[in-house]
Amino acid sequence: MARNVEFDEQLAVSKAMDVFWRKGYNGTTMRDLTEAMGINSSSLYNTIGDKHELFIRSLTHFTESRMRAALKQLEPIKSPLKAIEKFIQSSAHAITNEPNSCLAIKTTFEVAATDKQVQQIIKADNDFTYNLLITLVERAIEKGEIKVSQDAAMLTDYIINHFTGWHESFIIHKDKVRIKKMAAFLMQQISL
């Protein structure tokens, strides 16, 4: 009789997330996942489900962890402009220091166009970032920290769209200084 393998499900999902992050959804095999998680395939199917379900849980874990971290990091900052600056700096730091780029962005281009469930998770992540930043932008405008000729929504989109370009630039060039300069320039443009 086969023995059931007991394991920490959250830890297993986290380990699977690392594999998906490194290899992408399509490049990851069930063998890759079970080896990383230290379980056999029947334990995986019986507790979590198939590869797709594990990917959904891994992606959800990634996006929710990132949301919690952003809120925790920005909460103590009183100046909305300083909070925006911190968010931009943190994003540039993550882009240049994550060995596998951003799981959400990689997933957007690899899977989201054809997978509605993945698309919903990515959209929720993007909506969170947008809502967080637009609130800060609106408060910064009200306080006179930002003087813009356009509306807060346009400025928020302008900020967010830089991050995808920075990911692409860093994947291609591996130039941290270039990303830091772009982040500094973005802050200059916002602060005018």
Solvent accessible surface area in square Angstrom, and as a share of the most:
residue,aa,sasa,rsa
1,M,244,1.09
2,A,93,0.72
3,R,195,0.71
4,N,136,0.70
5,V,40,0.23
6,E,167,0.75
7,F,57,0.24
8,D,86,0.44
9,E,68,0.30
10,Q,103,0.46
11,L,95,0.47
12,A,3,0.03
13,V,2,0.01
14,S,31,0.20
15,K,78,0.33
16,A,0,0.00
17,M,18,0.08
18,D,64,0.33
19,V,3,0.01
20,F,0,0.00
21,W,30,0.11
22,R,131,0.48
23,K,93,0.39
24,G,10,0.10
25,Y,39,0.15
26,N,109,0.56
27,G,45,0.43
28,T,2,0.01
29,T,73,0.42
30,M,45,0.20
31,R,176,0.64
32,D,31,0.16
33,L,0,0.00
34,T,17,0.10
35,E,120,0.54
36,A,38,0.29
37,M,12,0.05
38,G,61,0.58
39,I,13,0.07
40,N,70,0.36
41,S,54,0.35
42,S,62,0.40
43,S,11,0.07
44,L,0,0.00
45,Y,111,0.42
46,N,123,0.63
47,T,65,0.38
48,I,13,0.07
49,G,19,0.18
50,D,71,0.37
51,K,41,0.17
52,H,54,0.24
53,E,62,0.28
54,L,0,0.00
55,F,2,0.01
56,I,14,0.07
57,R,70,0.25
58,S,0,0.00
59,L,0,0.00
60,T,41,0.24
61,H,45,0.20
62,F,18,0.07
63,T,3,0.02
64,E,80,0.36
65,S,38,0.25
66,R,88,0.32
67,M,38,0.17
68,R,143,0.52
69,A,60,0.46
70,A,14,0.11
71,L,90,0.45
72,K,162,0.69
73,Q,70,0.31
74,L,12,0.06
75,E,141,0.63
76,P,89,0.56
77,I,47,0.24
78,K,160,0.68
79,S,29,0.19
80,P,1,0.00
81,L,30,0.15
82,K,117,0.50
83,A,1,0.01
84,I,0,0.00
85,E,47,0.21
86,K,76,0.32
87,F,24,0.10
88,I,0,0.00
89,Q,95,0.42
90,S,33,0.21
91,S,21,0.13
92,A,6,0.04
93,H,116,0.52
94,A,44,0.34
95,I,4,0.02
96,T,5,0.03
97,N,68,0.35
98,E,64,0.29
99,P,114,0.72
100,N,38,0.19
101,S,13,0.09
102,C,9,0.05
103,L,3,0.02
104,A,5,0.04
105,I,34,0.17
106,K,58,0.25
107,T,3,0.02
108,T,49,0.29
109,F,153,0.64
110,E,65,0.29
111,V,11,0.06
112,A,7,0.05
113,A,90,0.70
114,T,127,0.74
115,D,25,0.13
116,K,146,0.62
117,Q,81,0.36
118,V,0,0.00
119,Q,71,0.32
120,Q,123,0.55
121,I,26,0.13
122,I,23,0.12
123,K,124,0.52
124,A,54,0.42
125,D,8,0.04
126,N,72,0.37
127,D,53,0.27
128,F,43,0.18
129,T,20,0.12
130,Y,56,0.21
131,N,85,0.43
132,L,26,0.13
133,L,0,0.00
134,I,29,0.14
135,T,68,0.40
136,L,13,0.06
137,V,0,0.00
138,E,77,0.34
139,R,94,0.34
140,A,0,0.00
141,I,59,0.30
142,E,142,0.64
143,K,126,0.53
144,G,36,0.35
145,E,51,0.23
146,I,3,0.01
147,K,149,0.63
148,V,49,0.28
149,S,113,0.73
150,Q,104,0.46
151,D,89,0.46
152,A,14,0.11
153,A,39,0.30
154,M,79,0.35
155,L,11,0.05
156,T,0,0.00
157,D,64,0.33
158,Y,85,0.32
159,I,0,0.00
160,I,22,0.11
161,N,104,0.53
162,H,50,0.22
163,F,20,0.08
164,T,56,0.33
165,G,36,0.34
166,W,4,0.02
167,H,16,0.07
168,E,105,0.47
169,S,18,0.12
170,F,23,0.09
171,I,92,0.47
172,I,112,0.57
173,H,93,0.42
174,K,130,0.55
175,D,58,0.30
176,K,90,0.38
177,V,91,0.52
178,R,97,0.35
179,I,0,0.00
180,K,124,0.52
181,K,136,0.58
182,M,64,0.28
183,A,8,0.06
184,A,55,0.42
185,F,118,0.49
186,L,2,0.01
187,M,20,0.09
188,Q,107,0.48
189,Q,64,0.28
190,I,1,0.00
191,S,53,0.34
192,L,134,0.67
